[in-house]
Amino acid sequence: MYTSTDENGILNNFATEPKIYHAEYPSAEQQKRYIAYGAASILLVALTIFTAVAIS
């Protein structure tokens, strides 16, 4: 942490900034996995809605 005082003696504390890095583009395998997760999520939501409609 960086600490300093101004001309009036007021203490100013500044947090250290984290290092910045660029995100890497997902690989083809990760992209396929994301598509599978999305499809499974849509199926789960559709089945939940269908079940709710069928019961009511």
All heavy atoms as atom14 arrays in JSON, in Angstrom:
{
  "sequence": "MYTSTDENGILNNFATEPKIYHAEYPSAEQQKRYIAYGAASILLVALTIFTAVAIS",
  "atom14_mask": [
    [1, 1, 1, 1, 1, 1, 1, 1, 0, 0, 0, 0, 0, 0],
    [1, 1, 1, 1, 1, 1, 1, 1, 1, 1, 1, 1, 0, 0],
    [1, 1, 1, 1, 1, 1, 1, 0, 0, 0, 0, 0, 0, 0],
    [1, 1, 1, 1, 1, 1, 0, 0, 0, 0, 0, 0, 0, 0],
    [1, 1, 1, 1, 1, 1, 1, 0, 0, 0, 0, 0, 0, 0],
    [1, 1, 1, 1, 1, 1, 1, 1, 0, 0, 0, 0, 0, 0],
    [1, 1, 1, 1, 1, 1, 1, 1, 1, 0, 0, 0, 0, 0],
    [1, 1, 1, 1, 1, 1, 1, 1, 0, 0, 0, 0, 0, 0],
    [1, 1, 1, 1, 0, 0, 0, 0, 0, 0, 0, 0, 0, 0],
    [1, 1, 1, 1, 1, 1, 1, 1, 0, 0, 0, 0, 0, 0],
    [1, 1, 1, 1, 1, 1, 1, 1, 0, 0, 0, 0, 0, 0],
    [1, 1, 1, 1, 1, 1, 1, 1, 0, 0, 0, 0, 0, 0],
    [1, 1, 1, 1, 1, 1, 1, 1, 0, 0, 0, 0, 0, 0],
    [1, 1, 1, 1, 1, 1, 1, 1, 1, 1, 1, 0, 0, 0],
    [1, 1, 1, 1, 1, 0, 0, 0, 0, 0, 0, 0, 0, 0],
    [1, 1, 1, 1, 1, 1, 1, 0, 0, 0, 0, 0, 0, 0],
    [1, 1, 1, 1, 1, 1, 1, 1, 1, 0, 0, 0, 0, 0],
    [1, 1, 1, 1, 1, 1, 1, 0, 0, 0, 0, 0, 0, 0],
    [1, 1, 1, 1, 1, 1, 1, 1, 1, 0, 0, 0, 0, 0],
    [1, 1, 1, 1, 1, 1, 1, 1, 0, 0, 0, 0, 0, 0],
    [1, 1, 1, 1, 1, 1, 1, 1, 1, 1, 1, 1, 0, 0],
    [1, 1, 1, 1, 1, 1, 1, 1, 1, 1, 0, 0, 0, 0],
    [1, 1, 1, 1, 1, 0, 0, 0, 0, 0, 0, 0, 0, 0],
    [1, 1, 1, 1, 1, 1, 1, 1, 1, 0, 0, 0, 0, 0],
    [1, 1, 1, 1, 1, 1, 1, 1, 1, 1, 1, 1, 0, 0],
    [1, 1, 1, 1, 1, 1, 1, 0, 0, 0, 0, 0, 0, 0],
    [1, 1, 1, 1, 1, 1, 0, 0, 0, 0, 0, 0, 0, 0],
    [1, 1, 1, 1, 1, 0, 0, 0, 0, 0, 0, 0, 0, 0],
    [1, 1, 1, 1, 1, 1, 1, 1, 1, 0, 0, 0, 0, 0],
    [1, 1, 1, 1, 1, 1, 1, 1, 1, 0, 0, 0, 0, 0],
    [1, 1, 1, 1, 1, 1, 1, 1, 1, 0, 0, 0, 0, 0],
    [1, 1, 1, 1, 1, 1, 1, 1, 1, 0, 0, 0, 0, 0],
    [1, 1, 1, 1, 1, 1, 1, 1, 1, 1, 1, 0, 0, 0],
    [1, 1, 1, 1, 1, 1, 1, 1, 1, 1, 1, 1, 0, 0],
    [1, 1, 1, 1, 1, 1, 1, 1, 0, 0, 0, 0, 0, 0],
    [1, 1, 1, 1, 1, 0, 0, 0, 0, 0, 0, 0, 0, 0],
    [1, 1, 1, 1, 1, 1, 1, 1, 1, 1, 1, 1, 0, 0],
    [1, 1, 1, 1, 0, 0, 0, 0, 0, 0, 0, 0, 0, 0],
    [1, 1, 1, 1, 1, 0, 0, 0, 0, 0, 0, 0, 0, 0],
    [1, 1, 1, 1, 1, 0, 0, 0, 0, 0, 0, 0, 0, 0],
    [1, 1, 1, 1, 1, 1, 0, 0, 0, 0, 0, 0, 0, 0],
    [1, 1, 1, 1, 1, 1, 1, 1, 0, 0, 0, 0, 0, 0],
    [1, 1, 1, 1, 1, 1, 1, 1, 0, 0, 0, 0, 0, 0],
    [1, 1, 1, 1, 1, 1, 1, 1, 0, 0, 0, 0, 0, 0],
    [1, 1, 1, 1, 1, 1, 1, 0, 0, 0, 0, 0, 0, 0],
    [1, 1, 1, 1, 1, 0, 0, 0, 0, 0, 0, 0, 0, 0],
    [1, 1, 1, 1, 1, 1, 1, 1, 0, 0, 0, 0, 0, 0],
    [1, 1, 1, 1, 1, 1, 1, 0, 0, 0, 0, 0, 0, 0],
    [1, 1, 1, 1, 1, 1, 1, 1, 0, 0, 0, 0, 0, 0],
    [1, 1, 1, 1, 1, 1, 1, 1, 1, 1, 1, 0, 0, 0],
    [1, 1, 1, 1, 1, 1, 1, 0, 0, 0, 0, 0, 0, 0],
    [1, 1, 1, 1, 1, 0, 0, 0, 0, 0, 0, 0, 0, 0],
    [1, 1, 1, 1, 1, 1, 1, 0, 0, 0, 0, 0, 0, 0],
    [1, 1, 1, 1, 1, 0, 0, 0, 0, 0, 0, 0, 0, 0],
    [1, 1, 1, 1, 1, 1, 1, 1, 0, 0, 0, 0, 0, 0],
    [1, 1, 1, 1, 1, 1, 0, 0, 0, 0, 0, 0, 0, 0]
  ],
  "atom14_positions": [
    [[0.85, -1.17, 0.0], [0.0, 0.0, 0.0], [0.89, 1.23, 0.0], [1.9, 1.28, 0.69], [-0.91, -0.03, 1.23], [-1.87, 1.12, 1.25], [-2.95, 1.15, 2.71], [-3.85, -0.32, 2.48], [0.0, 0.0, 0.0], [0.0, 0.0, 0.0], [0.0, 0.0, 0.0], [0.0, 0.0, 0.0], [0.0, 0.0, 0.0], [0.0, 0.0, 0.0]],
    [[0.49, 2.24, -0.74], [1.24, 3.47, -0.84], [0.6, 4.49, 0.1], [-0.6, 4.71, 0.08], [1.22, 3.97, -2.28], [1.87, 5.32, -2.47], [3.24, 5.43, -2.4], [1.12, 6.45, -2.72], [3.86, 6.65, -2.57], [1.73, 7.67, -2.9], [3.1, 7.77, -2.81], [3.7, 8.98, -2.97], [0.0, 0.0, 0.0], [0.0, 0.0, 0.0]],
    [[1.4, 5.13, 0.94], [0.88, 6.1, 1.89], [1.58, 7.43, 1.66], [2.79, 7.49, 1.49], [1.14, 5.64, 3.34], [0.58, 4.36, 3.5], [0.53, 6.58, 4.34], [0.0, 0.0, 0.0], [0.0, 0.0, 0.0], [0.0, 0.0, 0.0], [0.0, 0.0, 0.0], [0.0, 0.0, 0.0], [0.0, 0.0, 0.0], [0.0, 0.0, 0.0]],
    [[0.8, 8.5, 1.69], [1.38, 9.83, 1.56], [0.55, 10.81, 2.36], [-0.57, 10.54, 2.76], [1.43, 10.26, 0.09], [0.12, 10.46, -0.4], [0.0, 0.0, 0.0], [0.0, 0.0, 0.0], [0.0, 0.0, 0.0], [0.0, 0.0, 0.0], [0.0, 0.0, 0.0], [0.0, 0.0, 0.0], [0.0, 0.0, 0.0], [0.0, 0.0, 0.0]],
    [[1.13, 11.96, 2.6], [0.4, 13.05, 3.27], [0.44, 14.26, 2.37], [1.42, 14.5, 1.65], [1.02, 13.37, 4.64], [2.4, 13.66, 4.45], [0.88, 12.2, 5.6], [0.0, 0.0, 0.0], [0.0, 0.0, 0.0], [0.0, 0.0, 0.0], [0.0, 0.0, 0.0], [0.0, 0.0, 0.0], [0.0, 0.0, 0.0], [0.0, 0.0, 0.0]],
    [[-0.63, 15.05, 2.41], [-0.64, 16.26, 1.6], [-0.08, 17.43, 2.42], [0.42, 17.25, 3.53], [-2.05, 16.55, 1.07], [-3.05, 16.86, 2.16], [-2.66, 16.92, 3.33], [-4.24, 17.05, 1.83], [0.0, 0.0, 0.0], [0.0, 0.0, 0.0], [0.0, 0.0, 0.0], [0.0, 0.0, 0.0], [0.0, 0.0, 0.0], [0.0, 0.0, 0.0]],
    [[-0.15, 18.65, 1.88], [0.44, 19.81, 2.55], [-0.25, 20.16, 3.87], [0.33, 20.82, 4.72], [0.43, 21.03, 1.6], [-0.95, 21.49, 1.17], [-1.48, 20.74, -0.03], [-0.76, 19.94, -0.63], [-2.65, 20.95, -0.36], [0.0, 0.0, 0.0], [0.0, 0.0, 0.0], [0.0, 0.0, 0.0], [0.0, 0.0, 0.0], [0.0, 0.0, 0.0]],
    [[-1.49, 19.7, 4.09], [-2.2, 19.94, 5.34], [-1.99, 18.81, 6.35], [-2.57, 18.84, 7.43], [-3.7, 20.09, 5.08], [-4.01, 21.3, 4.22], [-3.33, 22.32, 4.31], [-5.01, 21.18, 3.37], [0.0, 0.0, 0.0], [0.0, 0.0, 0.0], [0.0, 0.0, 0.0], [0.0, 0.0, 0.0], [0.0, 0.0, 0.0], [0.0, 0.0, 0.0]],
    [[-1.2, 17.82, 6.0], [-0.94, 16.71, 6.9], [-2.01, 15.63, 6.87], [-2.02, 14.75, 7.71], [0.0, 0.0, 0.0], [0.0, 0.0, 0.0], [0.0, 0.0, 0.0], [0.0, 0.0, 0.0], [0.0, 0.0, 0.0], [0.0, 0.0, 0.0], [0.0, 0.0, 0.0], [0.0, 0.0, 0.0], [0.0, 0.0, 0.0], [0.0, 0.0, 0.0]],
    [[-2.92, 15.7, 5.88], [-3.97, 14.69, 5.76], [-3.37, 13.45, 5.12], [-2.68, 13.52, 4.11], [-5.16, 15.22, 4.93], [-5.78, 16.42, 5.64], [-6.2, 14.13, 4.71], [-6.88, 17.1, 4.83], [0.0, 0.0, 0.0], [0.0, 0.0, 0.0], [0.0, 0.0, 0.0], [0.0, 0.0, 0.0], [0.0, 0.0, 0.0], [0.0, 0.0, 0.0]],
    [[-3.67, 12.31, 5.74], [-3.11, 11.05, 5.28], [-3.93, 10.5, 4.11], [-5.16, 10.44, 4.18], [-3.11, 10.05, 6.42], [-2.47, 8.71, 6.17], [-0.98, 8.87, 5.9], [-2.69, 7.8, 7.35], [0.0, 0.0, 0.0], [0.0, 0.0, 0.0], [0.0, 0.0, 0.0], [0.0, 0.0, 0.0], [0.0, 0.0, 0.0], [0.0, 0.0, 0.0]],
    [[-3.27, 10.15, 3.04], [-3.93, 9.55, 1.88], [-3.37, 8.15, 1.67], [-2.17, 7.97, 1.53], [-3.68, 10.37, 0.61], [-4.33, 11.72, 0.68], [-5.47, 11.84, 1.12], [-3.6, 12.75, 0.27], [0.0, 0.0, 0.0], [0.0, 0.0, 0.0], [0.0, 0.0, 0.0], [0.0, 0.0, 0.0], [0.0, 0.0, 0.0], [0.0, 0.0, 0.0]],
    [[-4.24, 7.16, 1.67], [-3.83, 5.77, 1.44], [-4.32, 5.34, 0.07], [-5.5, 5.47, -0.24], [-4.4, 4.84, 2.5], [-3.81, 5.1, 3.86], [-2.68, 5.52, 3.95], [-4.56, 4.85, 4.9], [0.0, 0.0, 0.0], [0.0, 0.0, 0.0], [0.0, 0.0, 0.0], [0.0, 0.0, 0.0], [0.0, 0.0, 0.0], [0.0, 0.0, 0.0]],
    [[-3.45, 4.81, -0.72], [-3.79, 4.35, -2.06], [-3.48, 2.86, -2.15], [-2.37, 2.45, -1.83], [-3.0, 5.1, -3.13], [-3.25, 6.58, -3.13], [-2.36, 7.44, -2.52], [-4.4, 7.09, -3.7], [-2.6, 8.8, -2.52], [-4.64, 8.45, -3.69], [-3.74, 9.31, -3.1], [0.0, 0.0, 0.0], [0.0, 0.0, 0.0], [0.0, 0.0, 0.0]],
    [[-4.45, 2.09, -2.6], [-4.22, 0.66, -2.78], [-3.33, 0.45, -4.0], [-3.38, 1.21, -4.97], [-5.54, -0.07, -2.98], [0.0, 0.0, 0.0], [0.0, 0.0, 0.0], [0.0, 0.0, 0.0], [0.0, 0.0, 0.0], [0.0, 0.0, 0.0], [0.0, 0.0, 0.0], [0.0, 0.0, 0.0], [0.0, 0.0, 0.0], [0.0, 0.0, 0.0]],
    [[-2.53, -0.61, -3.96], [-1.71, -0.93, -5.12], [-2.59, -1.54, -6.2], [-3.49, -2.32, -5.9], [-0.6, -1.92, -4.75], [-1.2, -3.07, -4.18], [0.36, -1.33, -3.75], [0.0, 0.0, 0.0], [0.0, 0.0, 0.0], [0.0, 0.0, 0.0], [0.0, 0.0, 0.0], [0.0, 0.0, 0.0], [0.0, 0.0, 0.0], [0.0, 0.0, 0.0]],
    [[-2.38, -1.15, -7.43], [-3.2, -1.64, -8.52], [-2.69, -3.0, -8.99], [-1.47, -3.21, -9.09], [-3.17, -0.66, -9.69], [-3.81, 0.67, -9.36], [-3.85, 1.6, -10.55], [-3.52, 1.14, -11.67], [-4.19, 2.76, -10.36], [0.0, 0.0, 0.0], [0.0, 0.0, 0.0], [0.0, 0.0, 0.0], [0.0, 0.0, 0.0], [0.0, 0.0, 0.0]],
    [[-3.61, -3.92, -9.29], [-3.16, -5.23, -9.78], [-2.6, -5.11, -11.2], [-2.93, -4.19, -11.94], [-4.44, -6.07, -9.77], [-5.54, -5.07, -9.85], [-5.05, -3.83, -9.17], [0.0, 0.0, 0.0], [0.0, 0.0, 0.0], [0.0, 0.0, 0.0], [0.0, 0.0, 0.0], [0.0, 0.0, 0.0], [0.0, 0.0, 0.0], [0.0, 0.0, 0.0]],
    [[-1.75, -6.06, -11.54], [-1.2, -6.07, -12.89], [-2.3, -6.41, -13.88], [-3.14, -7.27, -13.64], [-0.07, -7.08, -13.0], [1.14, -6.71, -12.19], [2.26, -7.7, -12.39], [3.48, -7.29, -11.58], [4.59, -8.22, -11.77], [0.0, 0.0, 0.0], [0.0, 0.0, 0.0], [0.0, 0.0, 0.0], [0.0, 0.0, 0.0], [0.0, 0.0, 0.0]],
    [[-2.29, -5.73, -15.02], [-3.3, -5.93, -16.05], [-2.8, -7.0, -17.03], [-1.63, -7.01, -17.41], [-3.57, -4.62, -16.8], [-4.15, -3.59, -15.83], [-4.52, -4.85, -17.96], [-4.36, -2.23, -16.44], [0.0, 0.0, 0.0], [0.0, 0.0, 0.0], [0.0, 0.0, 0.0], [0.0, 0.0, 0.0], [0.0, 0.0, 0.0], [0.0, 0.0, 0.0]],
    [[-3.69, -7.89, -17.4], [-3.35, -8.9, -18.39], [-4.51, -9.06, -19.36], [-5.66, -8.78, -19.0], [-3.01, -10.24, -17.74], [-4.15, -10.86, -16.98], [-5.02, -11.76, -17.59], [-4.38, -10.54, -15.65], [-6.08, -12.31, -16.91], [-5.43, -11.09, -14.95], [-6.28, -11.98, -15.59], [-7.32, -12.52, -14.9], [0.0, 0.0, 0.0], [0.0, 0.0, 0.0]],
    [[-4.22, -9.48, -20.56], [-5.24, -9.67, -21.57], [-5.79, -11.09, -21.48], [-5.03, -12.04, -21.31], [-4.68, -9.43, -22.98], [-4.27, -8.0, -23.18], [-5.17, -7.0, -23.42], [-3.05, -7.4, -23.16], [-4.53, -5.86, -23.56], [-3.24, -6.07, -23.4], [0.0, 0.0, 0.0], [0.0, 0.0, 0.0], [0.0, 0.0, 0.0], [0.0, 0.0, 0.0]],
    [[-7.1, -11.2, -21.59], [-7.72, -12.53, -21.57], [-7.39, -13.25, -22.87], [-7.27, -12.64, -23.94], [-9.22, -12.39, -21.41], [0.0, 0.0, 0.0], [0.0, 0.0, 0.0], [0.0, 0.0, 0.0], [0.0, 0.0, 0.0], [0.0, 0.0, 0.0], [0.0, 0.0, 0.0], [0.0, 0.0, 0.0], [0.0, 0.0, 0.0], [0.0, 0.0, 0.0]],
    [[-7.24, -14.55, -22.76], [-6.97, -15.35, -23.94], [-8.28, -15.82, -24.56], [-9.24, -16.12, -23.85], [-6.12, -16.57, -23.57], [-4.74, -16.21, -23.07], [-3.94, -17.43, -22.68], [-4.4, -18.56, -22.95], [-2.86, -17.25, -22.1], [0.0, 0.0, 0.0], [0.0, 0.0, 0.0], [0.0, 0.0, 0.0], [0.0, 0.0, 0.0], [0.0, 0.0, 0.0]],
    [[-8.31, -15.87, -25.88], [-9.5, -16.33, -26.58], [-9.68, -17.82, -26.31], [-8.71, -18.57, -26.31], [-9.34, -16.08, -28.09], [-10.62, -16.19, -28.86], [-11.57, -15.18, -28.81], [-10.9, -17.31, -29.61], [-12.76, -15.27, -29.51], [-12.09, -17.42, -30.32], [-13.0, -16.4, -30.27], [-14.17, -16.5, -30.95], [0.0, 0.0, 0.0], [0.0, 0.0, 0.0]],
    [[-10.92, -18.27, -26.04], [-11.12, -19.69, -25.73], [-10.75, -20.58, -26.91], [-11.0, -20.25, -28.07], [-12.61, -19.8, -25.41], [-13.23, -18.54, -25.87], [-12.17, -17.51, -25.99], [0.0, 0.0, 0.0], [0.0, 0.0, 0.0], [0.0, 0.0, 0.0], [0.0, 0.0, 0.0], [0.0, 0.0, 0.0], [0.0, 0.0, 0.0], [0.0, 0.0, 0.0]],
    [[-10.2, -21.73, -26.59], [-9.81, -22.69, -27.62], [-11.06, -23.32, -28.23], [-12.17, -23.16, -27.73], [-8.92, -23.77, -27.02], [-9.67, -24.55, -26.11], [0.0, 0.0, 0.0], [0.0, 0.0, 0.0], [0.0, 0.0, 0.0], [0.0, 0.0, 0.0], [0.0, 0.0, 0.0], [0.0, 0.0, 0.0], [0.0, 0.0, 0.0], [0.0, 0.0, 0.0]],
    [[-10.87, -24.06, -29.31], [-12.0, -24.72, -29.98], [-12.69, -25.7, -29.04], [-13.93, -25.82, -29.04], [-11.52, -25.43, -31.24], [0.0, 0.0, 0.0], [0.0, 0.0, 0.0], [0.0, 0.0, 0.0], [0.0, 0.0, 0.0], [0.0, 0.0, 0.0], [0.0, 0.0, 0.0], [0.0, 0.0, 0.0], [0.0, 0.0, 0.0], [0.0, 0.0, 0.0]],
    [[-11.91, -26.4, -28.22], [-12.5, -27.35, -27.28], [-13.34, -26.63, -26.23], [-14.44, -27.07, -25.89], [-11.38, -28.13, -26.57], [-11.88, -29.14, -25.57], [-10.75, -29.88, -24.89], [-9.73, -30.13, -25.54], [-10.91, -30.18, -23.7], [0.0, 0.0, 0.0], [0.0, 0.0, 0.0], [0.0, 0.0, 0.0], [0.0, 0.0, 0.0], [0.0, 0.0, 0.0]],
    [[-12.85, -25.49, -25.74], [-13.62, -24.72, -24.77], [-14.9, -24.17, -25.4], [-15.95, -24.14, -24.75], [-12.78, -23.57, -24.22], [-11.68, -24.01, -23.3], [-10.78, -22.85, -22.89], [-10.54, -21.94, -23.69], [-10.27, -22.9, -21.67], [0.0, 0.0, 0.0], [0.0, 0.0, 0.0], [0.0, 0.0, 0.0], [0.0, 0.0, 0.0], [0.0, 0.0, 0.0]],
    [[-14.82, -23.73, -26.64], [-16.01, -23.21, -27.32], [-17.07, -24.29, -27.47], [-18.25, -24.04, -27.25], [-15.63, -22.65, -28.7], [-14.8, -21.39, -28.63], [-14.37, -20.92, -30.0], [-14.83, -21.43, -31.02], [-13.48, -19.95, -30.04], [0.0, 0.0, 0.0], [0.0, 0.0, 0.0], [0.0, 0.0, 0.0], [0.0, 0.0, 0.0], [0.0, 0.0, 0.0]],
    [[-16.64, -25.51, -27.81], [-17.59, -26.62, -27.93], [-18.23, -26.93, -26.58], [-19.42, -27.22, -26.49], [-16.9, -27.86, -28.48], [-16.52, -27.74, -29.94], [-15.77, -28.96, -30.43], [-15.31, -28.79, -31.86], [-14.51, -29.92, -32.32], [0.0, 0.0, 0.0], [0.0, 0.0, 0.0], [0.0, 0.0, 0.0], [0.0, 0.0, 0.0], [0.0, 0.0, 0.0]],
    [[-17.43, -26.86, -25.52], [-17.94, -27.1, -24.18], [-18.96, -26.03, -23.8], [-19.99, -26.33, -23.19], [-16.79, -27.12, -23.18], [-17.15, -27.8, -21.88], [-15.97, -27.99, -20.95], [-14.7, -28.13, -21.63], [-13.56, -27.57, -21.2], [-13.54, -26.86, -20.12], [-12.44, -27.76, -21.89], [0.0, 0.0, 0.0], [0.0, 0.0, 0.0], [0.0, 0.0, 0.0]],
    [[-18.7, -24.76, -24.13], [-19.64, -23.68, -23.85], [-20.96, -23.9, -24.58], [-22.03, -23.64, -24.04], [-19.05, -22.32, -24.23], [-17.86, -21.89, -23.41], [-16.91, -21.03, -23.94], [-17.67, -22.34, -22.1], [-15.82, -20.61, -23.2], [-16.58, -21.93, -21.36], [-15.66, -21.07, -21.91], [-14.59, -20.67, -21.18], [0.0, 0.0, 0.0], [0.0, 0.0, 0.0]],
    [[-20.88, -24.37, -25.82], [-22.1, -24.65, -26.6], [-22.89, -25.78, -25.94], [-24.11, -25.71, -25.81], [-21.74, -24.99, -28.06], [-21.22, -23.74, -28.77], [-22.95, -25.56, -28.79], [-20.64, -24.0, -30.13], [0.0, 0.0, 0.0], [0.0, 0.0, 0.0], [0.0, 0.0, 0.0], [0.0, 0.0, 0.0], [0.0, 0.0, 0.0], [0.0, 0.0, 0.0]],
    [[-22.19, -26.82, -25.49], [-22.85, -27.94, -24.82], [-23.51, -27.48, -23.52], [-24.64, -27.86, -23.21], [-21.86, -29.06, -24.54], [0.0, 0.0, 0.0], [0.0, 0.0, 0.0], [0.0, 0.0, 0.0], [0.0, 0.0, 0.0], [0.0, 0.0, 0.0], [0.0, 0.0, 0.0], [0.0, 0.0, 0.0], [0.0, 0.0, 0.0], [0.0, 0.0, 0.0]],
    [[-22.81, -26.64, -22.73], [-23.39, -26.12, -21.5], [-24.62, -25.27, -21.79], [-25.62, -25.33, -21.07], [-22.38, -25.26, -20.73], [-21.26, -26.04, -20.07], [-20.05, -25.42, -19.77], [-21.38, -27.39, -19.76], [-19.02, -26.11, -19.16], [-20.36, -28.09, -19.15], [-19.18, -27.44, -18.85], [-18.16, -28.13, -18.26], [0.0, 0.0, 0.0], [0.0, 0.0, 0.0]],
    [[-24.57, -24.47, -22.83], [-25.71, -23.64, -23.22], [-26.9, -24.49, -23.62], [-28.04, -24.21, -23.23], [0.0, 0.0, 0.0], [0.0, 0.0, 0.0], [0.0, 0.0, 0.0], [0.0, 0.0, 0.0], [0.0, 0.0, 0.0], [0.0, 0.0, 0.0], [0.0, 0.0, 0.0], [0.0, 0.0, 0.0], [0.0, 0.0, 0.0], [0.0, 0.0, 0.0]],
    [[-26.66, -25.53, -24.42], [-27.73, -26.42, -24.85], [-28.35, -27.15, -23.66], [-29.58, -27.27, -23.54], [-27.22, -27.42, -25.88], [0.0, 0.0, 0.0], [0.0, 0.0, 0.0], [0.0, 0.0, 0.0], [0.0, 0.0, 0.0], [0.0, 0.0, 0.0], [0.0, 0.0, 0.0], [0.0, 0.0, 0.0], [0.0, 0.0, 0.0], [0.0, 0.0, 0.0]],
    [[-27.51, -27.61, -22.74], [-28.01, -28.29, -21.54], [-28.82, -27.34, -20.68], [-29.87, -27.72, -20.13], [-26.85, -28.88, -20.74], [0.0, 0.0, 0.0], [0.0, 0.0, 0.0], [0.0, 0.0, 0.0], [0.0, 0.0, 0.0], [0.0, 0.0, 0.0], [0.0, 0.0, 0.0], [0.0, 0.0, 0.0], [0.0, 0.0, 0.0], [0.0, 0.0, 0.0]],
    [[-28.41, -26.1, -20.58], [-29.14, -25.1, -19.8], [-30.5, -24.81, -20.41], [-31.5, -24.72, -19.7], [-28.33, -23.81, -19.7], [-27.11, -24.03, -19.07], [0.0, 0.0, 0.0], [0.0, 0.0, 0.0], [0.0, 0.0, 0.0], [0.0, 0.0, 0.0], [0.0, 0.0, 0.0], [0.0, 0.0, 0.0], [0.0, 0.0, 0.0], [0.0, 0.0, 0.0]],
    [[-30.54, -24.66, -21.73], [-31.81, -24.41, -22.41], [-32.75, -25.59, -22.23], [-33.95, -25.42, -21.96], [-31.57, -24.12, -23.91], [-30.89, -22.75, -24.06], [-32.86, -24.16, -24.71], [-30.4, -22.45, -25.46], [0.0, 0.0, 0.0], [0.0, 0.0, 0.0], [0.0, 0.0, 0.0], [0.0, 0.0, 0.0], [0.0, 0.0, 0.0], [0.0, 0.0, 0.0]],
    [[-32.23, -26.81, -22.33], [-33.04, -28.0, -22.14], [-33.58, -28.06, -20.71], [-34.76, -28.36, -20.5], [-32.21, -29.25, -22.44], [-32.94, -30.59, -22.32], [-34.09, -30.66, -23.32], [-31.97, -31.73, -22.53], [0.0, 0.0, 0.0], [0.0, 0.0, 0.0], [0.0, 0.0, 0.0], [0.0, 0.0, 0.0], [0.0, 0.0, 0.0], [0.0, 0.0, 0.0]],
    [[-32.76, -27.76, -19.73], [-33.2, -27.77, -18.33], [-34.31, -26.75, -18.08], [-35.32, -27.07, -17.44], [-32.02, -27.5, -17.41], [-32.33, -27.45, -15.92], [-32.8, -28.81, -15.43], [-31.11, -26.98, -15.13], [0.0, 0.0, 0.0], [0.0, 0.0, 0.0], [0.0, 0.0, 0.0], [0.0, 0.0, 0.0], [0.0, 0.0, 0.0], [0.0, 0.0, 0.0]],
    [[-34.15, -25.55, -18.6], [-35.17, -24.52, -18.43], [-36.45, -24.92, -19.14], [-37.56, -24.77, -18.6], [-34.65, -23.15, -18.92], [-35.77, -22.12, -18.96], [-33.52, -22.66, -18.03], [0.0, 0.0, 0.0], [0.0, 0.0, 0.0], [0.0, 0.0, 0.0], [0.0, 0.0, 0.0], [0.0, 0.0, 0.0], [0.0, 0.0, 0.0], [0.0, 0.0, 0.0]],
    [[-36.34, -25.46, -20.36], [-37.53, -25.88, -21.11], [-38.27, -26.99, -20.37], [-39.5, -26.97, -20.28], [-37.13, -26.33, -22.51], [0.0, 0.0, 0.0], [0.0, 0.0, 0.0], [0.0, 0.0, 0.0], [0.0, 0.0, 0.0], [0.0, 0.0, 0.0], [0.0, 0.0, 0.0], [0.0, 0.0, 0.0], [0.0, 0.0, 0.0], [0.0, 0.0, 0.0]],
    [[-37.54, -27.96, -19.83], [-38.18, -29.04, -19.09], [-38.83, -28.53, -17.81], [-39.92, -29.0, -17.43], [-37.17, -30.14, -18.76], [-36.74, -31.01, -19.95], [-35.63, -31.96, -19.53], [-37.92, -31.77, -20.51], [0.0, 0.0, 0.0], [0.0, 0.0, 0.0], [0.0, 0.0, 0.0], [0.0, 0.0, 0.0], [0.0, 0.0, 0.0], [0.0, 0.0, 0.0]],
    [[-38.21, -27.59, -17.15], [-38.79, -27.01, -15.95], [-40.08, -26.28, -16.27], [-41.1, -26.44, -15.56], [-37.79, -26.05, -15.29], [-36.57, -26.74, -15.02], [-38.35, -25.46, -14.0], [0.0, 0.0, 0.0], [0.0, 0.0, 0.0], [0.0, 0.0, 0.0], [0.0, 0.0, 0.0], [0.0, 0.0, 0.0], [0.0, 0.0, 0.0], [0.0, 0.0, 0.0]],
    [[-40.08, -25.49, -17.33], [-41.3, -24.78, -17.73], [-42.37, -25.77, -18.16], [-43.55, -25.64, -17.79], [-40.99, -23.76, -18.85], [-40.12, -22.63, -18.29], [-42.27, -23.2, -19.46], [-39.58, -21.69, -19.33], [0.0, 0.0, 0.0], [0.0, 0.0, 0.0], [0.0, 0.0, 0.0], [0.0, 0.0, 0.0], [0.0, 0.0, 0.0], [0.0, 0.0, 0.0]],
    [[-42.0, -26.78, -18.93], [-42.97, -27.79, -19.37], [-43.58, -28.51, -18.17], [-44.79, -28.73, -18.13], [-42.28, -28.81, -20.29], [-43.18, -29.94, -20.68], [-44.19, -29.75, -21.6], [-43.01, -31.18, -20.11], [-45.03, -30.78, -21.96], [-43.85, -32.23, -20.46], [-44.87, -32.05, -21.38], [0.0, 0.0, 0.0], [0.0, 0.0, 0.0], [0.0, 0.0, 0.0]],
    [[-42.76, -28.85, -17.18], [-43.26, -29.51, -15.98], [-44.23, -28.61, -15.22], [-45.28, -29.05, -14.76], [-42.1, -29.93, -15.05], [-41.22, -30.76, -15.79], [-42.59, -30.65, -13.82], [0.0, 0.0, 0.0], [0.0, 0.0, 0.0], [0.0, 0.0, 0.0], [0.0, 0.0, 0.0], [0.0, 0.0, 0.0], [0.0, 0.0, 0.0], [0.0, 0.0, 0.0]],
    [[-43.9, -27.34, -15.1], [-44.76, -26.4, -14.39], [-46.1, -26.24, -15.1], [-47.16, -26.21, -14.47], [-44.08, -25.04, -14.26], [0.0, 0.0, 0.0], [0.0, 0.0, 0.0], [0.0, 0.0, 0.0], [0.0, 0.0, 0.0], [0.0, 0.0, 0.0], [0.0, 0.0, 0.0], [0.0, 0.0, 0.0], [0.0, 0.0, 0.0], [0.0, 0.0, 0.0]],
    [[-46.08, -26.19, -16.44], [-47.33, -26.08, -17.2], [-48.13, -27.35, -17.12], [-49.36, -27.32, -16.98], [-47.02, -25.69, -18.67], [-48.26, -25.8, -19.54], [-46.43, -24.29, -18.74], [0.0, 0.0, 0.0], [0.0, 0.0, 0.0], [0.0, 0.0, 0.0], [0.0, 0.0, 0.0], [0.0, 0.0, 0.0], [0.0, 0.0, 0.0], [0.0, 0.0, 0.0]],
    [[-47.47, -28.48, -17.17], [-48.18, -29.78, -17.12], [-48.83, -30.0, -15.77], [-49.93, -30.57, -15.69], [-47.2, -30.9, -17.44], [0.0, 0.0, 0.0], [0.0, 0.0, 0.0], [0.0, 0.0, 0.0], [0.0, 0.0, 0.0], [0.0, 0.0, 0.0], [0.0, 0.0, 0.0], [0.0, 0.0, 0.0], [0.0, 0.0, 0.0], [0.0, 0.0, 0.0]],
    [[-48.21, -29.57, -14.71], [-48.77, -29.78, -13.37], [-49.95, -28.84, -13.11], [-50.91, -29.23, -12.47], [-47.67, -29.59, -12.29], [-46.67, -30.73, -12.38], [-48.26, -29.51, -10.9], [-45.48, -30.56, -11.49], [0.0, 0.0, 0.0], [0.0, 0.0, 0.0], [0.0, 0.0, 0.0], [0.0, 0.0, 0.0], [0.0, 0.0, 0.0], [0.0, 0.0, 0.0]],
    [[-49.89, -27.63, -13.6], [-50.96, -26.67, -13.31], [-52.18, -26.84, -14.16], [-52.33, -27.62, -15.0], [-50.43, -25.25, -13.49], [-50.06, -25.02, -14.82], [0.0, 0.0, 0.0], [0.0, 0.0, 0.0], [0.0, 0.0, 0.0], [0.0, 0.0, 0.0], [0.0, 0.0, 0.0], [0.0, 0.0, 0.0], [0.0, 0.0, 0.0], [0.0, 0.0, 0.0]]
  ]
}
